[in-house]
Structure formats: C-alpha cells, structure tokens
Amino acid sequence: MKDLVLEAVDDAKGQNPRVLDVRGLTDITDFMVVVTGTSDRHIKSVAERVADALRERGCRPLGTEGEDSRDWVLIDFGDVVVHVMTVATRAFYDLERLWGVDLRAHMEARRERGGD
C-alpha cells in the first residue's frame, strides 16, 4: 500500500516524500508518508491523487482530515497514514523527528528502564 501511495505522490509531483516506519512505536498505523505540497491547491491535488489511486485498487480511506485546510491534509488508510503539508507546516510539526529519532530513543530508554 505504501508503494501505491508513493507512486501517486510522484504522479502528483509531491515534494520530498518520506516514509516513516512506525511499527513498534504505535498501534495506530504501520507507516506514515509525509509529503510537501507547494500551495493549498497542490496539497489538495496530491491528496486527491493518492485517494483516487488507492480507491482504484480497492483501498478506501478510513478517514480524511483537513480537506478544506490550506496547509495540511491527512488521509488514513489504516496501515498507511498520509500527511500532505506546506513547507512551513511540515517544518513546524516536524513529524519526521517526532516519529523518528526522538520517539525511538524514548522507547529504547523506557525499555532499558524496564518500562516496556
């Protein structure tokens, strides 16, 4: 599924896509795909292309948030959650850091202390 998402992002000219493997960090999803759109119109276009491409393969989103937003659209496919954001929003929330290095380090430290 994440490969289909990445193909659709590429088709829609989404910028700087990044796949975050969050298995073992959360039960919410296995992968997050974070991608940048250049404008509110481009964000909407990328999100629509992803949803349409997966729908064509029989995958319907469990939910979509921010369709009317100018800076962030989230599409939840269960195993894959897609975040399409402006440069500024992506930098502000920094999901790559939040769900990457910082959370992994926290989880490892917690396991070492016997908390998990």
C-alpha positions in Angstrom: 0.0 0.0 0.0 2.8 2.4 0.8 4.3 1.8 -2.6 1.0 2.8 -4.2 0.9 5.9 -2.1 4.4 6.9 -3.2 3.6 6.3 -6.9 0.5 8.5 -6.6 2.6 11.2 -4.7 5.1 11.1 -7.5 2.4 11.3 -10.2 1.0 14.4 -8.5 4.5 16.0 -8.2 4.5 15.9 -4.4 7.8 17.1 -3.0 10.3 15.4 -0.6 8.2 12.3 0.3 9.4 10.5 3.3 8.2 7.1 4.7 8.3 6.7 8.4 8.2 3.2 9.7 6.3 3.5 13.0 5.7 -0.2 13.6 6.5 -0.9 17.2 6.0 2.8 18.1 2.2 2.9 17.8 -0.7 0.7 17.2 -2.4 3.4 15.1 -0.6 2.6 11.8 2.5 0.9 10.4 3.7 3.6 8.1 3.3 7.4 7.8 4.1 9.1 4.5 4.9 12.8 4.8 5.0 14.9 1.7 5.1 18.6 0.8 2.8 20.4 -1.4 3.7 23.8 -2.9 0.3 25.5 -2.4 -3.1 24.8 -1.0 -4.2 23.8 -4.5 -1.3 21.4 -4.9 -1.9 19.9 -1.4 -5.5 19.2 -2.4 -4.4 17.7 -5.7 -1.8 15.4 -4.2 -4.3 14.2 -1.5 -6.9 13.6 -4.2 -4.5 11.7 -6.4 -3.4 9.4 -3.5 -7.1 8.7 -2.5 -8.1 8.1 -6.1 -5.1 5.8 -6.8 -5.8 3.6 -3.8 -9.5 3.6 -4.4 -8.8 2.2 -7.9 -7.1 -0.7 -6.1 -10.0 -1.2 -3.7 -8.5 0.6 -0.8 -10.8 3.2 0.7 -9.6 5.7 3.3 -10.8 5.2 6.9 -10.9 8.9 7.2 -9.7 12.2 5.8 -9.0 15.4 7.7 -8.2 18.9 6.5 -9.7 18.8 3.1 -10.7 22.4 3.4 -7.3 23.3 5.0 -4.8 25.4 3.3 -1.8 23.7 4.9 -2.3 20.1 5.9 -4.4 17.1 4.6 -4.3 13.8 6.4 -5.6 10.6 4.8 -5.9 7.5 6.9 -5.7 4.1 5.1 -5.2 2.1 8.3 -1.8 0.6 7.6 -0.6 3.8 6.0 -1.4 7.4 7.1 -0.6 10.1 4.5 0.3 13.7 5.6 0.3 16.3 2.8 1.6 19.6 4.1 3.0 23.0 3.2 6.8 23.6 3.8 6.0 25.8 6.8 3.6 23.3 8.4 5.9 20.4 7.8 8.8 22.3 9.4 6.7 23.4 12.4 5.3 19.9 13.3 8.4 18.1 12.2 6.8 14.7 12.1 9.9 13.0 10.8 11.8 13.9 14.1 8.8 13.3 16.3 8.1 9.8 15.0 11.7 9.0 14.1 14.7 9.6 16.2 13.1 11.2 19.3 10.4 8.6 19.8 12.7 5.7 19.1 15.2 7.0 21.6 12.5 7.5 24.2 11.1 3.9 23.7 14.5 2.4 23.9 15.3 4.2 27.1 12.0 3.2 28.5 12.7 -0.5 27.7 16.1 -0.3 29.3 14.5 1.0 32.5 12.1 -1.9 32.4 9.0 0.1 31.5 8.0 -2.0 28.5 
